[in-house]
Amino acid sequence: MWLFTKAGFFSAVRRGDRILVRSRVGSDLDRLRQLYLPELGTSQATPELDYPFRATVDPAAFAAAMPRMARDLDYPNFKAKVREIDGEDRAHVYADVWEAAHGLQELNCDMRPTKAV
């Protein structure tokens, strides 16, 4: 799962009985821990890997953090909020991600909503 939040950008995956939270920016994990997930373990530097910073957490604690993040939505435009918090450079990177994801619309000619599963 990729998460783009006010705290930063994260990749979360299951590793055994833990959730591994990975980040490209070490301070993002610190901010995640401070704002939403105090149970997040100590950050480990892994510069040789694709995500150079990692920490683990119990799945229940990770799941409990999601509603806290949702309740903290206080902005009408995410990219503008990122610009306000982290500056133009990060906002530009996030805009590039938004643009790349926009390509999904071009792949899906059927723009009707799908049924809920």
C-alpha positions as CSV (number, residue, x, y, z in Angstrom):
1,M,0.0,0.0,0.0
2,W,1.3,3.4,-0.9
3,L,0.2,6.3,1.4
4,F,0.6,9.9,0.6
5,T,-0.2,11.9,3.7
6,K,0.6,15.2,5.3
7,A,3.2,13.2,7.3
8,G,4.9,12.0,4.1
9,F,5.1,9.2,1.6
10,F,5.1,5.6,2.8
11,S,5.0,2.1,1.4
12,A,3.4,-0.4,3.8
13,V,3.7,-4.2,3.3
14,R,3.2,-7.3,5.4
15,R,6.3,-9.0,6.7
16,G,5.4,-12.0,8.8
17,D,3.4,-10.9,11.7
18,R,4.4,-7.2,11.3
19,I,3.7,-4.3,9.0
20,L,6.9,-2.9,7.4
21,V,6.6,0.8,6.8
22,R,9.1,2.1,4.3
23,S,10.0,5.6,3.3
24,R,12.4,7.4,1.0
25,V,12.8,10.2,3.6
26,G,13.8,9.4,7.1
27,S,12.1,12.3,8.7
28,D,8.8,11.1,7.2
29,L,8.9,8.1,9.5
30,D,9.6,10.3,12.4
31,R,6.6,12.5,11.6
32,L,4.4,9.5,11.1
33,R,5.4,8.2,14.5
34,Q,4.9,11.6,16.1
35,L,1.5,12.4,14.5
36,Y,-0.3,9.1,14.1
37,L,1.7,6.0,15.0
38,P,3.6,6.2,18.2
39,E,3.9,2.4,18.2
40,L,6.1,2.5,15.1
41,G,9.4,0.9,15.9
42,T,12.8,2.5,15.6
43,S,13.7,3.6,12.1
44,Q,16.5,1.6,10.4
45,A,18.6,3.1,7.6
46,T,18.8,0.8,4.6
47,P,20.6,2.9,2.0
48,E,21.3,-0.1,-0.2
49,L,17.6,-0.9,-0.7
50,D,14.9,0.9,-2.7
51,Y,13.4,2.5,0.4
52,P,16.3,3.7,2.5
53,F,14.3,4.0,5.7
54,R,12.2,1.3,7.4
55,A,10.4,0.6,10.6
56,T,7.9,-2.1,11.7
57,V,4.7,-2.0,13.7
58,D,2.0,-4.3,14.8
59,P,-0.8,-4.6,12.2
60,A,-3.5,-3.6,14.8
61,A,-1.6,-0.4,15.7
62,F,-1.2,0.4,12.0
63,A,-4.9,-0.1,11.3
64,A,-5.8,2.1,14.3
65,A,-3.7,4.9,12.8
66,M,-5.7,5.0,9.6
67,P,-8.8,6.7,11.2
68,R,-6.6,9.2,12.9
69,M,-5.1,10.2,9.6
70,A,-8.6,10.4,8.1
71,R,-9.9,12.6,10.9
72,D,-6.9,14.9,10.3
73,L,-8.0,15.9,6.8
74,D,-8.2,19.6,7.0
75,Y,-7.5,20.8,3.5
76,P,-9.4,21.2,0.2
77,N,-6.4,20.5,-2.0
78,F,-3.7,17.9,-1.0
79,K,-1.0,19.2,-3.3
80,A,-1.4,22.7,-1.9
81,K,-1.2,21.4,1.6
82,V,2.0,19.5,0.8
83,R,3.4,22.7,-0.6
84,E,2.5,24.6,2.6
85,I,4.0,21.9,4.9
86,D,7.0,20.7,2.9
87,G,7.7,23.2,0.2
88,E,7.6,23.5,-3.6
89,D,10.1,20.6,-4.3
90,R,8.0,17.9,-2.6
91,A,4.8,19.3,-4.0
92,H,6.3,19.1,-7.5
93,V,7.2,15.4,-6.9
94,Y,3.7,14.6,-5.7
95,A,2.2,16.4,-8.7
96,D,4.4,14.2,-10.9
97,V,2.9,11.1,-9.2
98,W,-0.6,12.6,-9.7
99,E,0.2,13.1,-13.4
100,A,1.4,9.6,-13.8
101,A,-1.7,8.2,-12.1
102,H,-3.8,10.3,-14.4
103,G,-2.7,7.9,-17.1
104,L,-5.1,5.3,-15.6
105,Q,-8.0,7.3,-17.0
106,E,-6.5,6.9,-20.5
107,L,-6.2,3.1,-20.0
108,N,-9.9,2.8,-18.9
109,C,-12.2,3.8,-21.7
110,D,-15.2,2.7,-19.6
111,M,-15.6,5.6,-17.2
112,R,-18.8,4.2,-15.5
113,P,-18.5,3.6,-11.8
114,T,-17.9,0.0,-10.8
115,K,-20.2,-1.9,-8.5
116,A,-19.3,-2.2,-4.9
117,V,-17.9,-5.6,-4.0
